[in-house]
């Protein structure tokens, strides 16, 4: 990996500003003292003057010299040198330097002083989550409009740990600045489900509202907030976050107990969005006549609270209300009914589900899948695994359970992801195990040609860690699953045969290369597409010979690109590069000729533009032609790309820097990493990524969501209002307890929960 050594030598030239050799090397490159160059910028009279000096200097520097100077200055002990480096770096869209940490401390402490030439752009470029409280302390000293703008822009770095500080700041600040602070605090509380009490108390205090003595068992602060929500002049949270404040209060109310003295308050809340559902559910704990009449009224009037009222009555022992919920077809009713049901009634529900016709059971399991994944509706409830715990033993004991139903259960219901149910599935003949779904659920005809790109790999799937039946079997009983796939590959049924072939290719099952080649040749004879690229990824001498034979012949145009890619993979092209290789019809013939004559590297280079190449992973391809072609780009490689490549390649220093910058929560770099976020797919960082989903929308969408997709092959379902619960809470509850059972699935291209042995 000489490339990484040379890259880190260039980018790490000034990794430690106190080292004399760093100064000397930069001075030799620049032919001037780097300290004085940066100090002159940082000592300018104002930002405009400093920016002019910085722009003039940038014109003299190549990319590597710029980056070395950035790092040298950002890590310097002289604040004027730090200022100069920050201003010099202002055009850098994705600064990813370790030295941002000390630079942020210096810059924030002096920002806004008359002799500090920094603008808010430079502050944001160095700002991280670890610096947020220091920024809060500085804001009151700034121009009010600048302070508001900077605080609003800093929302990306806010985490749950900052909510108490934001609350204190909101109370101590001007109304305008406090409004921004409370908006940000509300957003993070909504996403994290933490510091609810602290936030609600602050919101009340800003409006001059105080808890009043009461005999109610409700927490006084919550009761005051509910009165504020029910007030004809409701609580003004600021920034349009009123509905989110209602959601926060609804969560707190759902964990609290009320009494008959609160019924007047509950009556007033029935028309307030979001909180009305939690208020009505809270009546489930009461047994008085008035609350029962309130619930009956909602049902009789067919109001928007009808389902929630049935739930409360069901919890109070109303059997008809419970049956109405469990037999209804909508998702909210099902979730509410399962929560209200007793253990014995849940067992009856499970037995009824398994005894019903396959198509009926499968449609019901589709509903359960939506609930498990976090069906978003304020009247719904978060999934509780106790709801469906009775399904596993009943499914195991069932003598004639439809295989499609069992496939769906292990894919959707966490309690059914057991080794003994995997073994029960694998005991079925291949033609049953891999049979298509009923036509009502799968519109394809059995003899219809299957789309080999995304063939039925996840007919049913649950939350993260459950990517369907086939990945579950792959990680739970790998040897037996492969054996069953080989049985299916010999099936006379086209659907079964093709499905097993696709799954074996996903598994890179080189032990069946001859059988897979025979399957591919049969498709070729029928005039169907042949997945040559996927076959090449498996390798094996038989497949290699067949691809080379076809490459040496003229092929149908629709086969040509796939064969060229397959031949390139056989000749050493990395799969990531081959997958991204763009070849138009004019380039295919030339690429084919070069591939046969000079190899994959030469063929790839000939199709690339100097400043526009297909895949960053090409830098990791140690082909001489490729490395010569990429040499100019390597010299100008942006720091974030160098770090990304180093992390992907396993460079420990690269991975350390990426982890540090991510944990620091740098405003400018948390969204730039691509695959480097989870380089090595390190599950030790899973807690961190789950916590990142509980910060704010930008950090989730730009960073945590993509990291989870890298780890699990799909993104989790969630709503902007984080209903029925925050995604972070759901993943902590459902995923973290199973972390030790996560195994990598080639079929899912992500981690999947391995089935546990029953009773463990």
TAKAQUI-V474692 format. One record per backbone hydrogen bond with DSSP energy under -1.0 kcal/mol. CO is the residue of the C=O (numbers start at 1). NH is the residue of the N-H. Records with the same first field share a line. If there is no record, write none. Layout:
CO = NH / NH
This chain:
1 = 5
2 = 6
3 = 7
4 = 8
5 = 9
6 = 10
7 = 11
8 = 12
10 = 13
12 = 15
16 = 19
19 = 23
20 = 24
21 = 25
22 = 26
23 = 27
24 = 28
25 = 29
26 = 30
27 = 31
33 = 37
34 = 38
35 = 39
36 = 40
37 = 41
38 = 42
39 = 43
41 = 44
46 = 50
47 = 51
48 = 52
49 = 53
50 = 54
51 = 55
52 = 56
53 = 57
54 = 58
55 = 59
57 = 60
58 = 61
62 = 66
63 = 67
64 = 68
65 = 69
66 = 70
67 = 71
68 = 72
69 = 73
70 = 74
71 = 75
73 = 76
78 = 82
79 = 83
80 = 84
81 = 85
82 = 86
83 = 87
84 = 88
85 = 89
87 = 90
89 = 92
97 = 100
98 = 101
99 = 103
100 = 104
101 = 105
102 = 106
103 = 107
104 = 108
105 = 109
107 = 111
110 = 113
113 = 116
119 = 123
120 = 124
121 = 125
122 = 126
123 = 127
127 = 667
128 = 131
129 = 132
131 = 135
132 = 136
133 = 137
134 = 138
135 = 139
138 = 141
139 = 142
143 = 147
144 = 148
145 = 149
146 = 150
147 = 151
148 = 152
149 = 153
150 = 154
152 = 155
154 = 157
155 = 158
159 = 162
160 = 163
162 = 166
163 = 167
164 = 168
165 = 169
166 = 170
167 = 171
168 = 172
169 = 173
174 = 178
175 = 179
176 = 180
177 = 181
178 = 182
179 = 183
180 = 184
181 = 185
182 = 186
183 = 187
184 = 188
185 = 189
186 = 190
187 = 191
188 = 192
189 = 193
195 = 199
196 = 200
197 = 201
198 = 202
199 = 203
200 = 204
201 = 205
202 = 206
204 = 209
205 = 208
219 = 223
220 = 224
221 = 225
222 = 226
223 = 227
224 = 228
225 = 229
226 = 230
238 = 241
241 = 245
242 = 246
243 = 247
244 = 248
245 = 249
246 = 250
247 = 251
248 = 252
249 = 253
250 = 254
252 = 255
253 = 256
259 = 262
260 = 263
262 = 266
263 = 267
264 = 268
265 = 269
269 = 272
272 = 276
273 = 275
274 = 277
275 = 279
276 = 280
277 = 281
278 = 282
280 = 283
281 = 284
282 = 285
283 = 286
288 = 292
289 = 293
290 = 294
291 = 295
292 = 296
293 = 297
294 = 298
295 = 299
296 = 300
297 = 301
298 = 303
303 = 306
305 = 309
306 = 310
307 = 311
308 = 312
309 = 313
310 = 314
311 = 315
312 = 316
313 = 318
314 = 317
318 = 322
319 = 323
320 = 324
321 = 325
322 = 326
323 = 327
330 = 334
331 = 335
332 = 336
333 = 337
334 = 338
335 = 339
336 = 340
337 = 341
342 = 346
343 = 347
344 = 348
345 = 349
346 = 350
347 = 351
348 = 352
349 = 353
350 = 354
351 = 355
357 = 361
358 = 362
359 = 363
360 = 364
361 = 365
362 = 366
363 = 367
364 = 368
365 = 369
366 = 370
367 = 371
368 = 372
369 = 373
371 = 374
377 = 380
384 = 387
388 = 391
390 = 394
391 = 395
392 = 396
393 = 397
394 = 398
402 = 406
403 = 407
404 = 408
405 = 409
406 = 410
407 = 411
408 = 412
409 = 413
411 = 462
413 = 416
414 = 417
416 = 418
417 = 756
418 = 422
419 = 423
420 = 424
421 = 425
422 = 426
423 = 427
425 = 428
429 = 432 / 433
430 = 434
432 = 435
438 = 441 / 442
445 = 448
463 = 466
465 = 753
468 = 472
469 = 473
470 = 474
471 = 475
472 = 476
473 = 477
477 = 481
478 = 482
479 = 483
480 = 484
481 = 485
482 = 486
483 = 487
484 = 488
485 = 489
488 = 491
493 = 497
494 = 498
495 = 499
496 = 500
497 = 501
498 = 502
499 = 503
500 = 504
501 = 505
502 = 506
503 = 507
504 = 509
505 = 508
508 = 510
509 = 512
510 = 513
512 = 516
513 = 517
514 = 518
515 = 519
516 = 520
517 = 521
518 = 522
519 = 523
520 = 524
521 = 525
522 = 526
523 = 528
524 = 527
530 = 532
531 = 535
532 = 536
533 = 537
535 = 539
540 = 544
541 = 545
542 = 546
543 = 547
544 = 548
545 = 549
546 = 550
547 = 551
548 = 552
550 = 553
556 = 559 / 560
559 = 563
560 = 564
561 = 565
562 = 566
563 = 567
564 = 568
565 = 569
566 = 570
567 = 571
568 = 573
569 = 572
574 = 578
575 = 579
576 = 580
584 = 588
587 = 591
588 = 592
589 = 593
590 = 594
591 = 595
592 = 596
593 = 597
594 = 598 / 599
599 = 603
600 = 604
601 = 605
602 = 606
605 = 608
609 = 612
612 = 609
615 = 618
616 = 619
617 = 620
618 = 621
621 = 623
623 = 627
624 = 628
625 = 629
626 = 630
630 = 634
631 = 635
634 = 637
638 = 642
639 = 643
640 = 644
641 = 645
642 = 646
643 = 647
644 = 648
645 = 649
646 = 651
651 = 655
652 = 656
653 = 657
654 = 658
655 = 659
656 = 660
657 = 661
658 = 662
659 = 663
660 = 664
661 = 666
664 = 129 / 130
666 = 670
669 = 672
673 = 676
674 = 677
676 = 679
678 = 681
682 = 685
683 = 686
685 = 689
686 = 690
687 = 691
688 = 692
689 = 693
691 = 694
692 = 695
696 = 700
697 = 701
698 = 702
699 = 703 / 704
700 = 705
703 = 707
704 = 708
705 = 709
706 = 710
707 = 711
708 = 712
709 = 713
711 = 751
719 = 722
726 = 730
727 = 731
728 = 732
729 = 733
730 = 734
731 = 735 / 736
735 = 738
736 = 739
738 = 741
739 = 742
741 = 754
743 = 752
745 = 749 / 750
750 = 745
752 = 743
756 = 419
757 = 760
